[in-house]
Amino acid sequence: MPSPAYHAPDTVKEATDLLAANKGAKPLAGGTDLIVQMQSGRMAPAAIVDLKRIAGLKEIREEADHFAIGAAVPCTSLKNNAALVAEWPGVVEAANLIGSVQVRNRATMAGNLCNASPAADSVPALVAAGASVVVAGPSGEREVPVEQIPTGPGKTSLGDGEFVSEIRIPRKAKGGSDAYLRSIPRTEMDIAVVGAGAQVVLDESGTCTAARIAIGAAAPTVLLVEDAGKALVGSKLDDAAIAKMMEAVSAACNPIDDKRGTVAYRKATAGVLAKRVVEIARQRAGGN
Ligand SMILES: Cc1cc2nc3c(=O)[nH]c(=O)nc-3n(C[C@H](O)[C@H](O)[C@H](O)COP(=O)(O)OP(=O)(O)OC[C@H]3O[C@@H](n4cnc5c(N)ncnc54)[C@H](O)[C@@H]3O)c2cc1C
């Protein structure tokens, strides 16, 4: 099989032009999924468009209402950004569960999202944080909620010539925080059997005013479980509200049954992990 053409554009416009002009071209970020898939014969792109030479895509910017994380920022860099760690510890932790140090020095959250694995670790955390992405394409840019990018295992809503240029995470709400946990049979270097991300916002009395719960590896795509968030809002995260939230999570799950986990195991574990991430997020938010 011939090697694909390799392009290393300097600008977002050049990248979208190359992707549009080369049918079957794939963006390359860290390559920790793409290169592995090419070497195993699962993926044979016509051309590769390397995003890592585009200067603006390698930065984390702190804007008034959001953090902008360029599509070529490796996961390791996230934990070196003190402001991001302070506001979104769950997102940073999720991205830094991916693979090993060597993998994280290359791997990006945008690649994790666009690889469209239901088990991608950073995605439930991003969804819980209410993150969006900037999609660059031949007709300009559009902003899309993270949960609308994957449409099924290995499939995305990105059109011809489009790629994710930036991830935007809103500034943390006062009284808010987040968390992410996954269940794996080993201690590291494994794919989530189930993952859960949570963001909770508490007022001064400890009442939950907003909550977002997202589950990974429990359906064809990462799920934002809106009923789970609603079950917490207005409560003090008491046992009854948590039980209702867990029920909503388990009911939303539509997992596969495989050697790594049965349907029943994944549904039950999703609820338990959701309870634990809500508890961690509550503590981080300053609740008791
Ligand atoms: C040893 C090992 C361990 C791993 N462990 C984990 C783990 O624990 N958890 C986990 O979630 N993943 C894991 N992975 C998978 C992988 O490392 C992650 O999914 C990673 O975040 C992918 O990012 P990347 O930048 O390397 O993506 P790439 O490999 O460059 O790209 C992945 C896919 O997304 C597309 N793409 C990349 N960037 C963009 C963009 N900006 N816009 C549109 N499309 C784009 C590519 O064309 C490709 O189809 C592991 C991989 C390895 C090799």
The ligand as an ORCA input file, in Angstrom:
! r2SCAN-3c Opt
* xyz 0 1
  C      -0.482      3.001     24.485
  C      -1.724      3.830     24.326
  C      -2.535      4.030     25.428
  C      -3.707      4.776     25.306
  N      -4.470      4.987     26.420
  C      -5.601      5.717     26.309
  C      -6.406      5.955     27.471
  O      -6.091      5.537     28.582
  N      -7.538      6.697     27.309
  C      -7.916      7.200     26.103
  O      -8.948      7.868     26.025
  N      -7.166      6.998     24.991
  C      -6.029      6.269     25.065
  N      -5.253      6.055     23.969
  C      -5.698      6.591     22.671
  C      -5.058      7.943     22.248
  O      -3.811      8.160     22.871
  C      -5.993      9.119     22.588
  O      -7.253      8.937     21.995
  C      -5.395     10.471     22.169
  O      -5.985     11.512     22.877
  C      -5.508     10.750     20.681
  O      -4.969     12.037     20.441
  P      -3.936     12.289     19.266
  O      -3.617     13.752     19.292
  O      -2.773     11.379     19.334
  O      -4.850     11.940     18.008
  P      -4.427     11.418     16.552
  O      -3.965     10.020     16.612
  O      -3.534     12.409     15.883
  O      -5.859     11.495     15.834
  C      -6.924     10.650     16.242
  C      -8.068     10.772     15.236
  O      -8.647     12.057     15.300
  C      -8.437     12.781     14.075
  N      -8.037     14.122     14.494
  C      -6.980     14.442     15.283
  N      -7.006     15.752     15.565
  C      -8.085     16.256     14.935
  C      -8.653     17.560     14.858
  N      -8.094     18.593     15.505
  N      -9.771     17.735     14.124
  C     -10.362     16.660     13.487
  N      -9.879     15.410     13.525
  C      -8.746     15.217     14.250
  C      -7.363     12.026     13.315
  O      -7.493     12.174     11.912
  C      -7.629     10.599     13.785
  O      -8.709     10.049     13.067
  C      -4.064      5.327     24.036
  C      -3.226      5.113     22.922
  C      -2.079      4.385     23.072
  C      -1.191      4.182     21.868
*
